Structures are given as structure tokens and as C-alpha cells.
Amino acid sequence: MSKVKVKIKKTAISVRVKTEHKEIINESELNQLTRINPRGIMHITSVKKGCAEYSCPAVVSLTERLKKNISRYDFFFMMEQIVIMVQDVCDSGLNINSVRFNPDEVYINEMTKEMYFIYFPLVSGQDRADIVSFIENIIYSITPVINEDTDYISRFMYYVRSFHGFNGNAIEKYITREERAVVNVLRNMEMSGIGQQGTTVLAEDSMMTLQPQQIPQPQKPMQYHFASLTRQVTGEKIELNKPSFVLGKSPESADYAIADNTNVSRIHATIITRNGRYYVMDQRSTNGTFVNGRIIKPNQEVELLTGDCLMLANEEFVFGN
């Protein structure tokens, strides 16, 4: 995999990407990129043998930004920018597989909220772009604003997963329904760092057409499988249908309320979903949280595996995936 080196300045960053082993840069694609400048793609400053350098007016990686609180508006602002970038790259005749969908290598200007991606084309051996997995990584890593309803995150994730592949046109229409202001702003603002030559933003009814070899076309929606907890005293099956699922006795604060057990704390524990894996974290409960009989430390994530016994105080659940 190509090596990435980043230099952070006061108001900008420079990125140097260097090939490894038998990788060869596709210079014709890079030359085409310098003439087009699609929205959301970092500006190329130089191309040398086996190396390309980029710059953009941002100083924070997406990974670092996701550690801070993300509002509903900012979340959809990110998602719409991904749609626009993919649209512009494909409409420009470039290869979406040359975009590096790695949160560590995507950068954000915290003032303007603009996102910048690296376009690094290789002659052969290019991995297939998995945009849906990239979006899921953002969702699993997000830190929502405290006290803000987070149901929109899980709803969006399940909608994106309902297609076999990335459907930019459908996603934009979904964002328009959920947060129209985001789409309006991104259509009308002059995003100086995201498309220096003013490429047109997606119109509401425009269709994103990707080549079949790049991304599969959407087909019939598929059902998504959730992991679950089975409450042993009642036999009730509880679907863990949110990225962060709270368990406790408070109906107002918990996603599943255990109101009939006084040993359970108001907010007792949280089940966290990340990259298809599940973790439990005790929320400083009074009587403790146990996995297979062992107490877990407060605010420490412990992975749950199929068949594990989860105890909230003396309330027993079995985890299934």
C-alpha cells in the first residue's frame, strides 16, 4: 500500500503519497486531474517518479474530527459532500477507485466544514472503491452531540445498506428529505477548495451513473441483520438496532428500559457497534456489569461474542449475532 506523509501548517496541509514495491503511478490520470479539479479532491502541487504531492486548506483528518461532537447538520453535510465528490469524479471521466476512502487520509477544514480526498491513480492493482463501508466507518466512529436525538444516524445507515453498492442519487434525495438546508447550501455555495473550477453540484433529479466495473447498480432492498440480546427472565429478544444502544431502568434515557428491576441503574450500560463488532461498556452503574461472570470496569469496552452471558446487576441477557 502506498505510503502517505502529511505536513501540517497553520491554515493548510501538504500530503505526499509515494508508491511501494511494483506500484506505478498513472500519470495520464493525474494530468487529467490537474485540468479538471473535481470537487472534494485535493489539489496536486507536484508529480515526481513514484510520488505525488497534494495540498488543501485544512488541518484536521476525518479521523480526528470524528472524535469531536458531530451535529445532525454536520453529519449530513459530510454525507452530501461524499455524494458530490463521487459524482464529479465519475462525470469527469476519472476512476472512482483511485480515490482513497480512508478516514485517516481524508481532511476537513473545520471553519468551512469542507472535506478533501486524495486521488492517487495506479496503472494496475487498484482496489475497488467501497464507499458504503467508508460511510459505515464514519457512522461507527461518530461522536453525536450530547442530548441530540441520534435515531437519524441508524435510519441513514440502514437506508444506505438497502442498496447493493453506492446509490448517490437516492442518498441525495434522502438527505434532501432529512436536512434540506444542507443540500441547498452545498448547491449554491462557492466551495473554493472543493472544485476550484466550479463544477456543478448534483441537481435534485440528476442521476449518478457509475460504470458497472466500478460500483454495482442498486437492486432490490435487502434486510439488515441486527445482533440481539435475549432477556432470560422473560425470553424477550431485543434488537440492537442503533450504533449506540443504552440499557437501563429509565424509560426516558434507555433504548431498552428494565423498569421492573431495582438493582439496575437508570443508565446502566451501553452496547456499541463498530465495524460489525459489538462492545459493552458499563456506565458507572451501582451494581456492576458482568460478561460471562466477570465484572467489567466502568467506561471500558469489552467485546461481546455470540453466546456470551451479559449481566446488568442480577438481570441476565444472552448475546446473539
Salt bridges, closest charged atoms under 4 A:
GLU20 OE2 - LYS3 NZ 3.69
GLU53 OE2 - ARG16 NE 3.58
GLU64 OE2 - LYS67 NZ 3.09
ASP74 OD2 - ARG65 NH2 3.47
ASP74 OD1 - LYS113 NZ 2.92
ASP88 OD2 - ARG39 NE 3.86
GLU105 OE1 - ARG100 NE 2.55
GLU110 OE2 - LYS68 NZ 2.96
GLU136 OE2 - ARG161 NE 2.51
ASP151 OD1 - LYS242 NZ 3.35
GLU178 OE1 - ARG72 NH2 2.87
GLU178 OE1 - ARG155 NH2 3.17
GLU179 OE1 - ARG72 NE 2.79
ASP255 OD1 - LYS242 NZ 2.91
ASP260 OD1 - ARG231 NH2 2.75
GLU301 OE2 - ARG274 NH2 2.98
GLU303 OE1 - ARG277 NH2 2.82
GLU315 OE2 - ARG231 NE 2.82
